[in-house]
């Protein structure tokens, strides 16, 4: 699963007025979407049935305008009205901004396993293709079993990695309010565990049911030969 995020500086109206943060964010969304579509401001205004000067006013004072004007803009920009005016409700984490005075620190191996806990959501990565040139990254819900990570999947699905394949596994957490968080990366080899009693015990564990649903009987274990982690924490004054 790959998502491309485009950032744009807020576009200001010609009179230099500074819009509120809420309206400024809507102007950002309009600017980003225009650029994704390869559309100029003049073209957007023309296709939405308004003048360019009127569009600038809408961008600067969106809440004061007829919702019909915003609805026309949403149609031309090919995005839901709510997404244009208030933002996406399913946006990925990390939109809250950086913490004040952040410090990036390494995690010890023990701290890495503590962050992973017993289960959660992570990403499994491997390479495919004749020359192993195309990386694939797939989200999975996982369990921690000793010093390994395991998950269930469809044997013929994209996460159904063959035994013996080199893989990487990553999990992270971000606090939107504070901008603090951590990430853990494992590099190792995929294995298909077959011990019936061990698999039955895993299946009873919390988080063992695949969120994607369907028949997913293949267990994949990531046997790490390397584990590393980073944590973003606030600067501690002496």
C-alpha positions in Angstrom: 0.0 0.0 0.0 1.6 3.2 -1.0 0.3 6.7 -0.5 1.8 9.9 -2.0 1.4 13.1 0.0 1.9 16.5 -1.7 2.6 19.5 0.5 1.9 23.1 -0.6 2.4 26.5 0.9 -0.8 28.4 1.7 -1.8 30.7 -1.2 -2.5 34.2 0.1 -5.0 36.6 -1.3 -3.5 39.7 -3.0 -4.4 42.0 -0.1 -2.0 40.1 2.2 -4.7 39.1 4.7 -3.8 36.2 6.8 -6.6 33.6 6.9 -7.6 31.7 10.0 -5.8 28.4 10.5 -9.0 26.5 9.6 -9.6 28.5 6.4 -5.9 28.4 5.6 -6.0 24.6 5.7 -8.9 24.6 3.3 -6.9 26.9 0.9 -4.0 24.4 1.3 -6.2 21.5 0.3 -7.5 23.5 -2.7 -3.9 24.4 -3.8 -2.7 20.8 -3.4 -5.6 19.3 -5.3 -5.2 21.9 -8.2 -1.6 20.9 -8.6 -2.4 17.2 -8.5 -4.8 17.9 -11.4 -2.4 20.2 -13.2 -4.9 23.0 -13.0 -4.2 26.7 -12.6 -6.2 29.0 -10.3 -7.6 30.8 -13.3 -8.8 27.5 -14.8 -10.4 26.4 -11.5 -12.3 29.6 -11.3 -13.5 29.4 -14.8 -14.7 25.8 -14.5 -16.4 26.6 -11.2 -18.3 29.5 -12.8 -16.6 32.3 -10.8 -14.0 35.0 -11.4 -10.4 34.5 -10.2 -10.7 37.4 -7.8 -13.9 35.8 -6.3 -12.0 32.5 -5.9 -9.3 34.3 -4.0 -11.9 35.7 -1.6 -13.4 32.2 -1.2 -9.9 30.9 -0.3 -9.4 33.6 2.3 -12.9 33.7 3.9 -14.4 30.3 3.1 -16.8 30.3 6.1 -18.5 33.6 4.9 -19.4 32.2 1.5 -22.5 30.4 0.1 -21.9 26.7 0.4 -23.0 26.5 -3.2 -19.7 28.2 -4.3 -17.7 25.6 -2.3 -19.8 22.8 -3.7 -19.0 23.9 -7.2 -15.3 24.0 -6.4 -15.5 20.5 -4.8 -17.1 19.1 -8.0 -14.4 20.7 -10.3 -11.6 19.4 -7.9 -13.2 16.0 -7.9 -13.3 15.7 -4.1 -16.0 15.3 -1.6 -17.4 18.6 -0.2 -16.6 17.5 3.4 -13.0 16.7 2.4 -12.6 20.2 0.8 -14.1 22.1 3.7 -13.0 20.1 6.8 -10.3 17.6 5.6 -10.3 13.9 5.3 -11.6 11.8 8.1 -9.4 8.8 7.1 -6.2 10.8 6.7 -3.0 9.0 7.7 -1.4 9.9 11.0 1.3 12.5 11.3 -0.7 15.6 10.3 -0.5 17.3 13.7 3.0 18.8 13.4 6.3 18.3 15.1 6.7 18.4 18.9 8.5 21.3 20.5 12.2 20.6 20.8 12.1 17.0 19.7 15.1 14.6 20.1 15.5 11.5 18.0 17.0 8.6 20.1 17.9 5.0 19.4 16.0 2.2 21.2 17.8 -0.8 22.7 16.7 -4.2 21.5 14.7 -4.7 24.7 13.0 -1.4 24.2 12.1 -2.3 20.7 10.3 -5.4 21.8 8.6 -3.5 24.6 7.3 -1.0 22.0 6.0 -3.8 19.8 4.1 -5.2 22.8 2.1 -8.4 22.1 0.2 -7.5 19.0 -0.7 -4.6 16.7 -0.5 -3.3 13.1 2.7 -3.2 11.1 4.0 -3.5 7.6 5.7 -6.4 6.0 8.1 -5.7 3.1 9.9 -7.8 0.5 11.0 -7.6 -3.1 9.5 -9.3 -6.1 10.1 -9.5 -9.9 12.7 -11.2 -12.0 15.5 -9.1 -10.7 14.0 -8.5 -7.3 13.8 -4.9 -8.1 10.2 -4.1 -7.1 9.7 -3.6 -3.3 6.3 -4.5 -1.9 5.0 -3.2 1.4 1.8 -4.7 2.9 0.0 -3.8 6.2 -0.7 -6.7 8.5 -2.0 -7.2 12.0 0.6 -9.2 13.9 1.5 -11.0 17.1 4.8 -11.1 18.9 5.9 -14.7 19.7 9.0 -14.7 21.7 11.6 -12.9 19.7 9.7 -13.1 16.4 6.7 -11.5 14.7 3.9 -13.7 13.2 0.8 -13.0 11.2 -1.9 -14.9 9.3 -2.6 -14.4 5.6 -3.9 -15.9 2.4 -1.3 -18.3 0.9 -1.8 -16.8 -2.5 -2.2 -13.3 -1.3 0.3 -10.4 -1.5 1.4 -11.1 2.1 1.8 -14.8 1.5 5.6 -14.7 1.4 7.5 -17.9 0.6 9.6 -19.5 3.4 13.2 -18.5 3.2 12.5 -15.1 1.6 14.4 -12.1 3.1 11.9 -9.7 4.6 11.6 -6.5 6.6 8.9 -5.7 9.2 8.1 -2.2 10.5 5.7 -0.9 13.2 5.3 2.5 14.6 3.2 4.8 16.7 2.6 8.5 16.6 0.8 10.8 19.1 -1.0 13.4 17.0 -1.4 15.8 19.9 2.2 15.9 21.0 4.1 14.9 17.8 6.0 12.2 19.8 6.3 8.6 18.7 8.5 5.6 17.8 9.3 3.1 15.1 10.8 -0.3 15.1 12.3 -2.1 12.1 13.1 -5.9 11.9 15.2 -7.4 9.1 15.1 -11.1 8.7 13.8 -14.2 7.0 10.2 -15.5 6.5 9.3 -18.9 7.9 6.1 -21.0 7.8 5.6 -22.5 11.3 3.9 -25.9 11.2 3.8 -27.1 14.8 0.1 -27.6 15.4 0.0 -27.0 19.1 2.0 -23.8 18.7 -0.3 -22.5 16.0 -3.4 -23.3 18.0 -1.9 -21.3 20.9 -1.2 -18.4 18.5 -4.7 -18.6 17.1 -6.1 -18.0 20.6 -4.0 -14.9 21.1 -5.4 -11.4 21.2 -5.2 -9.9 17.7 -4.8 -13.2 15.9 -7.8 -12.8 13.7 -6.8 -11.2 10.4 -8.5 -7.8 10.0 -8.8 -8.3 6.3 -11.2 -11.2 6.8 -11.7 -14.2 4.6 -9.9 -17.6 4.7 -6.3 -16.9 5.8 -4.7 -20.1 7.0 -1.1 -19.4 6.3 1.0 -18.3 9.3 4.2 -16.4 8.4 6.9 -15.8 11.0 9.5 -13.1 10.7 12.8 -14.4 12.2 14.8 -11.3 12.7 18.6 -11.2 12.4 18.6 -7.5 13.1 16.3 -5.2 15.0 16.5 -1.4 15.4 14.3 1.4 16.6 14.0 5.1 17.1 11.9 7.2 19.4 11.1 10.9 19.2 10.9 12.4 22.6 11.1 15.9 24.1 14.4 17.5 25.0 15.0 17.1 28.7 16.5 20.1 30.3 19.4 19.5 32.7 
